Amino acid sequence: MNVKSIETLAADAGWRNYYFVKVTTDKGIVGWSEFDEGFGAPGVGAVIERLAPRVIGKSVDRHEMVFEDLRCSTRPASGGIVALAMGAIENALLDAKAKHLGVPVYSLLGGKVRDTIRVYWSHCATWRINHPTFYKPAISDLEGVKSLGREVREKGFTACKTNIFLYDAEKKNPRGYRPGFGSPFTPELNIDKAVLRNIVMHLEALREGTGPDVDILIDLNFNAKTEGYLKILRAIAHLDLFWVEIDTFNPQALGYIRSHSPHPISSCETLLGLGEFLPYFREQAMDVAIIDTPWNGVWQSMKIAASAAAHEVNVAPHNFYGHLCTMMNAHFSAAVPNLRIMETDIDRIAWDHELFTHLPEFVDGHLVLSDRPGWGTEPNEEALRTRPPKGPSGTLLSYGSRQA
């Protein structure tokens, strides 16, 4: 079964767009994957279209050969947007191959280790603060944060993750603090006492709402340097946190931070390829390695997870896209023995359910794994056409005033 055509499609997803790859085979079987152009990744779709002629005519079953051929043909400019495009193509080939065999993708990955996958409610309070038009009810003060914490617990979720926010003098009108993404534009990335007070205040409000039994995670992104991260860790040392998520491109710095942290450290969601992960593993720089499987490709991500296991590190997928990405990550999470937990967004835009043929099923804070062939869901092309994508996107312009 060979690749006949490769297309990219997009749809309006409220404050961003969703992006998809459609691989059609000469047997009429269609493989799908989801990718992203918004998280600092402009032009992925254009690269996919440039790579497509090299993939057309190749056997879907030989996705490893296809990936290596693309690696060879792009080696002088490897990584970055090229790597993201290769991952998106690989994921669509996996879907087509699994559908041809009549099996779920996890069967191609060695079979499932678990039937259900513990998830955490990601961007908890973040989406309702930053995008109140699309996520209700909007949060405008600490009482709203407490209320959402109660909602997490009452809906049966056992973990949630939030971000950094600054409140006004009356502890109202929170706004996202993300200088690492240019908002505000303070490239020195210093952390002052006001930021520390607000982080503690926000986390304590969320804890008051969730109660003692729900795990709380915080994502600090690229919003500080080593000194600042250490200040934050000292300020929140008294809190019971599942992990503190930190992004840095320096494995030695992260290892130093971890050695001084009272909380587990997670990291690496922006890394591409096993070669970029290895220095962090050797440094024992984090407790949990976060792998973006849409970026890396699920098959390649299994290799990264295996290396993590060899270094006594667990993994978690990066997942803040659409429902297809959630299902792609679910198959990865089902198959890796060293899974810590899976990220997912529970707050969704109003028309999300229209864009996909099947939705993820959550029971008691766990995603119930589908046994349908392929990823178990795919985009609804008719619905995509009713939601045409917004204008040019794909740079941090769409994120500079928001939180990813």
N, C-alpha and C positions, 0 to 999 in steps of 0.2 A: 504494500500500500504506500503510494508516493504522494508527496505534497503537490497539489495542483495549483493552489493560489494562496497568498497571504494578504490579508487586509487589516487595516486598523480602523476602529470605530470609536466614537466618543459620545458622551451624553452629559447634559446639564445635571450637576449634583449639588445645586444650591450655591454655596460659596466657592465651589470648585467644579471641576469636570471629572468624570470617570472615563478611563481609557481601556480599550480592549484590543486583543489580537484574535483574529479569526483565521484559522488554518483549514482550508478545504482540501480533501484528498481525492484521488482519482476513483475511490470507492464511494464517494458521496458522504463519508464520515467527516464531521466538523470538530475540530479541537479549538478550545477557547483558553485564553488567559487574560488576566487583568494586569495593567501596569499603571504607572503614574508619571505625570509630567509636572507636578506641582511642588514637590518637596525638594526644590533646588535642582530640578532635573529637566531643563528645557530641551526639547528636540528628540526625545526617545522615539516617538512615532516616526519621525523623519529617518532616523537611523534604521529602524525596523524595515521601512520601505526600501532603503538602500541595500540592506542585507538580504532581502527577500529573494532576488534572482539567484543567489548562491544556494538557497535552500530549496527552491522549487525543483521538483524532479527527484529529490532525495527521499529515501525510505523513512517513514515516520518511526519505524521500529528502531532505527539506528540513530536515535537522538544524541547519543554520546559522540558518535562520529560527526554529526552535524555541528554540535557544539565545538568540538575540537577544530573542525574545518574553519568555523567562524573565528575562533581564537587565533588560528594561524594567519588568516587573511587580514586580521585587524591588529596583529601584535604590535606594530610600531606605535599605535595609539590605544593600547589596551586599557581596560578599566573605564571608569566614568560612565558616560552616557552609552558608550558602546557595550559595556558589560551589562547595563540595564536592558538594552535591546536584546542581547543574547539570552538573558534570563527569561524575558517575556516570550521569546520564540520557543525556548526549551519547554516552558510550562504548557504552551499550546500543543506542542508535540506529545507531551505526556498525556494530556487529556484525550487527544485523538487515538493514541496507541491503546489506552485503557478502554476506550469505547469500542475499538475494533475487537479487543479481546473479551469484551463484555464484563469487565471487572472494575472495581473502584481503583483510583490511582494508588492508594496505599498498598494494594497487592503488588504493584510494580516496585515498591520501596522495601519489600521484605515482609509485607503483611503487617497488620495492626498489632500493637502491643497493648492497646487499651480500647475500650468501646466508647467511653466518654472522656471528655477533656475538660479539666478545670480551667475556667477563664477568669480574667479580671475585667471589670468594667472600666475601660480606658477613657481618658479625657473627661473624667468625672468632675462635674462643675465647669470644666474648660469650655466645652461646646456651648453650654447654656449661657456662659458669661460672654464669650467671644462672638457667638453667632446667634443672638436671641431671636432673630427673624426665623431661623430654621429649627431651633431646638427649644421646646417649651417644657415647663415654664421658665422664663428668663430668670437669671439669678442676679440680684442687685445688691445683696448684702450678706452678712454672715449667717443670718437666719435662713436664707435660701440655701446656703451650703449645708447647714445642719439638716434641713428638710430633705435635701438630696441624699445625704448620708443615710437617713431613715429609709428612704425609698430603695436604696441599694439593698439594705438588710431585709426589708419587707418583701422585695421581689426575689429573694433567695440567693442573691449573689454573695460570695464569700470573700471577695477582694475587689478593690477599686484603686485607680491611679489618677492623680491630679497633677497640676503644674504650679508655677509660681505666679502669684497675683499681688498687686499693690492696691490697698484700700485708701479711701480719703480719711480725713481727720475724724469723721463720724463713723468710720468702719463700714462705709458703704461705697457703691460705685466701683467695684473692683475692675482692674484692667490688667491684661496680661503683661508680664515682665519677661522679655525675651531679647536682650541685647545681642545675644549670639546670632540672632536672625535680623538684627538691625532695628529693633523696636523696643526701647528707644535706641537711637544710634549713639552708643557709648562703647566704642571698640576696645577700650581698655579693660572692660569686663570686671571692674572692681565691685565688690559686694560691701555695702554700707550697713549701718545698724538698722536703718528703716526697712531695708529688704529683709534682713534677718527677722525683725519683729513681725513683719507681714507673713513670712513663710510659716512661722510658728503659729500665729493667730489663725491662719487658714487651715492648717493641719489639725489644730485643736478643735476647730469648729466641725470639721469633717468627722473627727473621731467622736465628738459628742453626738453627732447624728447616727453614725454607724453602730455605736456601742463597742464593747471590748472584743467581740469575736470576729469582726470583719477585718481582714488584712488591708492595710493602707500602703500604697506605693506612691512615691513622688518622682517625677521626671524633671531633672535640672537641665537637660539638654546641653547645649554648648554655652550656657549663660554665665560662666565664670571661668577663671583660671585656677590653677592648683591652690593658691592661697585662699581664694574665695570659696572653693568647694570645701576646704578644711574648716573655714569659718561656719559655713552652713551646717556641716556635720556636727560641729561642737554645739551649735545652737539647738539642734533637734535631737541631741543625744538622749534626752529624757523620754522621747516618744518611741512607741513600739511600732516600727516600720518593717514591712515585708522586704522592701529593698529601696535603695536610692539609685536612680538611673542617672548616669553621667556620660556625656560624650566628650571625647578628646582623641586627637590623632597621635597622641604620645603615650605608648604603652608603659613606659617607665614612670611617667607622671601619674597615670592611673594606678599602677601598682603601689606607688607611694601613698596615694590617697586611700586605697583599700587597706593598706597596713595600718592606717590611723583612723579607720572608720568604725564606729560602734554598730553600724548597720551593714547588711549585705550590699554589695555593689553590683549593678548590672550595666552592661555597655555593649557597644559594637554594632548598633543597628544600621550605621551608615557605611560599614565596611563591605568590600566587594572581593569575593574570591578567597579561597583558603589561605593564599599567601599573605593577605592582609590580616587575617585572624591569628596566624601562628605567633607573631611577636607578642601578642596579648596573652595567649595561652602559655607561652614560655615564661612570661613575666608573672604568671599567676595574678593578672591584673584585675580580674573580676570574678565574682561568684557565679554569675549567670551571663552567658553570651547571648545577646539578642541578634537573631539572624533575619534579615529581610529576604524572605523567600521569593517574592515577586521580583526583586532586584537581582538576586543571585541565581534564580532557577531552583526549583525544589530538588531536582536530582543532585545538583552541585551542593545544595544546602545540606543534604544528607552526609556528604563528605566532610563538610565543616563540623556538623554535629558529631560525627564519629571521632574526629580529631579532638573536639572538646571533651568527649568522654574519656579519651586516652589521657587527657590532662586533668581528670577529675573535676570537670566543669559541666554544669547542666546548661540547657539552652531554652530559649523562649523565642517565638516568632514575633517579628514586627508586623503589626496589622492594624492600619487605620484607614483602609480604603473601602471598597464596596463589598457586597456579599460574596462575589466570586473569589476575591482575595481571602475572605474568611474561610471559605471552603478549601481553597488551596492550602492555606495554613493548617487547616484541620487534618488534612491527609498527612502532611509533614509531622504534625504533633502526634498523630496516632501511631506513626511508625518509629519515631526515635525513642530509644529506651531512656535517654537522659533528659527528658522533658521536665521543666520546672513548672510552667504555667503558660497559658496562651492569652495574648492580648485580643480584645475585641471591643468595638464601640457598640454600646447598647442604645444610646441616643442616636436616632436615625432621621434623615430628612423624610418628609411626608410621603414622597413618591418612590422611595427605595424599593418597596415591595413590588412595584410595577415593573421594575427594570430587570428582574431576575426570575427564572422559572421556578426555583425553590429557595426558600429562606432557611437560614440556620435555625436549628431547634435547640432551645436552652431549657434544661431542667435542673433545678437546685444548684444553680451556679456552674453547671457543666454543659458543654456542647455535646449533643448526642450525634454520633457519627453516622453519616449516610452510607448505605451500601449500594447506591445507584452507580452505574458505570461512569467512569471519568471522575470529574470533580464533584459530581452530584448536583450541580446547578450550572446554568449558563445564562448569558444575557438574552433578554427578550428583544429581538431586533425591531419588532413593530413598536414596542414601547420606547426604544432608543430613538426612533425617528420622531416620536412626538415630543422628545426632550432634547432638541439639538444643543450641542455644546455652546458655551459662551465664547466670546472672542478670544484673541490670543492669550494663552496662559502658559505656565510651565517655568516661570521664574519665581523667585521669592517675592516678587511684587504682590502676588496674591496671598502671601503668607506674612509679609512684613508687618501688617497690622493685626495679625491673627496668630493663633498658636497651633502648631502641627504636632 
